[in-house]
C-alpha cells in the first residue's frame, strides 16, 4: 500500500466494465467505462452486486413459464434494481469524470 492509499482510507483505483461485470486494477487489461476509488470491502460489495445481477439475468433467460416477449416479470425488475444499485455505487465511488458520465446517462432515479 502506498502513501496515497493510506491517506485515502485504503482506497485504490479500479476500472469497471459494467457489461461483463469486470472490476480491474490494471487500466490496460481490458476495456472499461468507469474509474472508481474504493476499499476492498466496497469492491467486495460491487462484485456481489454484479454476481446477483448475473444470477437474475440467468434466471430470466431460463424461465420458460412466461412469454419471451414479456419483459415485466419480477426477475426483470430484480435485474433492473440491481443495475440501478450498481450505477449508484459507481457514482458514489467514481472519479469526477465517472460521476459526470453516469449523470449524463440519466440512469439514477431521483427520490430514492
C-alpha positions as CSV (number, residue, x, y, z in Angstrom):
1,X,0.0,0.0,0.0
2,X,1.4,3.4,-0.9
3,X,1.0,6.7,0.9
4,X,-1.8,7.8,-1.3
5,X,-3.8,4.7,-0.3
6,X,-3.3,5.3,3.4
7,X,-4.3,9.0,3.0
8,X,-7.4,8.0,1.1
9,X,-8.7,5.5,3.7
10,X,-7.2,2.5,1.9
11,X,-8.9,3.3,-1.4
12,X,-7.3,2.2,-4.6
13,X,-8.2,3.0,-8.2
14,X,-10.2,0.4,-10.1
15,X,-11.5,0.3,-13.6
16,X,-15.0,-1.1,-14.2
17,X,-16.6,-2.6,-17.3
18,X,-20.3,-2.9,-16.5
19,X,-21.4,-5.2,-19.3
20,X,-19.2,-8.1,-18.4
21,X,-19.2,-7.1,-14.7
22,X,-15.4,-6.7,-14.6
23,X,-13.5,-4.8,-11.9
24,X,-9.9,-4.3,-12.9
25,X,-6.8,-3.0,-11.2
26,X,-4.8,-2.7,-14.4
27,X,-6.1,0.1,-16.6
28,X,-4.8,-1.6,-19.8
29,X,-6.1,-5.1,-19.0
30,X,-9.4,-4.6,-20.9
31,X,-11.8,-2.0,-22.0
32,X,-13.7,-0.3,-19.2
33,X,-16.2,2.5,-18.8
34,X,-15.7,3.8,-15.3
35,X,-12.8,4.7,-12.9
36,X,-13.6,4.5,-9.2
37,X,-11.7,4.8,-5.9
38,X,-12.8,2.1,-3.5
39,X,-11.8,0.0,-0.5
40,X,-11.6,-3.8,-0.6
41,X,-14.9,-4.0,1.2
42,X,-16.6,-1.8,-1.4
43,X,-15.1,-3.8,-4.2
44,X,-16.5,-7.0,-2.5
45,X,-19.9,-5.4,-2.4
46,X,-19.7,-4.3,-6.0
47,X,-18.7,-7.8,-7.1
48,X,-21.6,-9.3,-5.1
49,X,-24.0,-6.9,-6.9
50,X,-22.6,-8.0,-10.3
51,X,-23.0,-11.6,-9.4
52,X,-26.6,-11.1,-8.2
53,X,-27.4,-9.3,-11.5
54,X,-25.8,-12.1,-13.5
55,X,-27.9,-14.7,-11.5
56,X,-31.1,-12.7,-12.1
57,X,-30.3,-12.5,-15.8
58,X,-29.7,-16.2,-16.0
59,X,-33.0,-16.9,-14.1
60,X,-34.8,-14.7,-16.6
61,X,-33.2,-16.5,-19.6
62,X,-34.1,-20.0,-18.3
63,X,-37.6,-19.1,-17.1
64,X,-39.8,-20.6,-19.8
65,X,-43.1,-20.2,-17.9
66,X,-43.6,-16.7,-19.3
67,X,-43.7,-15.5,-22.9
68,X,-40.2,-14.4,-24.1
69,X,-41.8,-11.2,-25.4
70,X,-42.9,-10.1,-21.9
71,X,-40.3,-8.1,-20.0
72,X,-42.3,-7.1,-17.0
73,X,-41.5,-10.2,-14.9
74,X,-40.3,-9.9,-11.3
75,X,-36.9,-11.3,-12.4
76,X,-36.5,-8.4,-14.8
77,X,-37.5,-6.0,-12.1
78,X,-34.8,-7.6,-9.8
79,X,-32.2,-7.3,-12.6
80,X,-33.1,-3.7,-13.2
81,X,-33.0,-2.8,-9.5
82,X,-29.6,-4.5,-9.1
83,X,-28.2,-2.5,-12.0
84,X,-29.6,0.7,-10.5
85,X,-27.7,-0.1,-7.3
86,X,-24.6,-0.9,-9.3
87,X,-24.8,2.5,-11.0
88,X,-25.5,4.3,-7.7
89,X,-22.4,2.7,-6.2
90,X,-20.3,3.5,-9.2
91,X,-21.5,7.1,-9.0
92,X,-20.7,7.3,-5.3
93,X,-17.2,5.8,-5.7
94,X,-16.5,7.3,-9.1
95,X,-13.9,9.9,-10.1
96,X,-15.3,13.3,-11.2
97,X,-15.4,12.1,-14.8
98,X,-17.2,8.9,-13.8
99,X,-19.8,10.9,-11.9
100,X,-20.4,13.2,-14.8
101,X,-20.7,10.3,-17.3
102,X,-23.3,8.4,-15.1
103,X,-25.3,11.6,-14.6
104,X,-25.3,12.2,-18.3
105,X,-26.7,8.7,-18.8
106,X,-29.8,9.6,-16.7
107,X,-29.8,6.1,-15.1
108,X,-30.1,7.4,-11.5
109,X,-33.7,7.8,-10.4
110,X,-34.5,10.8,-8.2
111,X,-36.1,10.5,-4.8
112,X,-34.5,7.2,-3.8
